[in-house]
């Protein structure tokens, strides 16, 4: 356990490899052939850097007139083919979390997201060596052709999958009001059941609202639950939580349970669906729209964190994460290809994993983040993924971050991990969640 400042010690080597180049000193070159044998060196939590810039003057040279480029996906891959990634922020910088036990050389690549109109000028990759040579990892991109749109929420253009519900900044419409949501929400035949249309896929999603068995009619704090794995909603679990004094919203993502659509493995399509469910829930009767929290179970953290990172204007007060995997390595338990009867895409499929790594999203949250982790994880062989999530959230500037009941806003060391919740307490999960909800709602 340690405070944020000492963590900088661990960052010195990788960040030094990526110090900025002097303006005008770089031109695109072919990837360098590295023949140095791989050497184990990264034995503690660390971060690598990728930088993206827009070739504003169209001269194919990185210079001081080229502004930073947001929304580019940068990855770092070690000599064993294990990697991680992150999106560049408004300063063009991507902080790429790196696990312990990795091997040099490290290959950094930055590519446009799917459906992006930007194109990479160069270089194709930057290879970082143990001695600090090879960097910095700076990439230059060409602007979209005239008339092309980036199809990104916030760019001032309502296009692609954007609608008034998913991107009110570009498409207009009042966020979360019954008027703007009415075309997307249809009451079901049963009390408390609704059908919400995912504006990206067009699929009708099953949504159910549950309250305490002895509810008196007042609007209560509301929890939207994101199930684990690629499973459907669980009404029985939700009812137990509702009986603790909450309104609970459950849903089936695209292709699951009673919903229409095709399974997306918690990628952008299902994240867009969750955003629509949250907006619809905020407009429903007997729900306090000012007190809505998001609770994810296991792999549900990928959908939850991706949704909050991509839709920062959602009416969500906090995120509670129970034992969610941090990245492709944890999700697939070591890139084995199959986990819990799910056939995953290879860990080398950057386009697939760009949409599905919680560690790359969690640092973009603008709401408090609470992690629940027991001493024996329900899937992972250790709890490194929990430390990864906490450290990434703090490094990204999330306003309030806590692991279990420890003091908030502190990072942790893989070599000296904190004690986690005793396994027997995990049987009282709903009780723990209810307590954390009340604590999180009390944060100013």
Secondary structure, DSSP 4 states (H G I P E B T S, - for coil): -B-TGGGHHHHHHHHHTTPPPPTT-EE--PPPPP-SPPEEEE-S-EEEEEEEEE-TTSSSEE-TT--B-SS-EEEEE-TTS-EEEEE--TTSEEEEEE-TTEEE-EEEEEEPPTT---EEEE-S-EEE-TTSTT---EEEEEPPPTT-----TTSS---TT--TTT-HHHH-S-TT-HHHHTTTEEE-SSTTEEEEE-TTT-PEEEEEEE--TT--S--EEEEEEE-STT----HHHHHHHHTTT-EEEEE--TTSTT--S---TTSHHHHHHHHHHHHHHHTSTTEEEEEEEEEEETTHHHHHHHHHHH-TTSS--EEEEES---SHHHHTTTT-SEETTEEPPPTT-HHHHTTS-HHHHHTT--SEEEEE-BSS-SS-SSSHHHHHHHHHHHHHT-S-EEETTSPSS-B-BTTBPPP-B-GGGGGGHHHHHHHHHHHHHT--
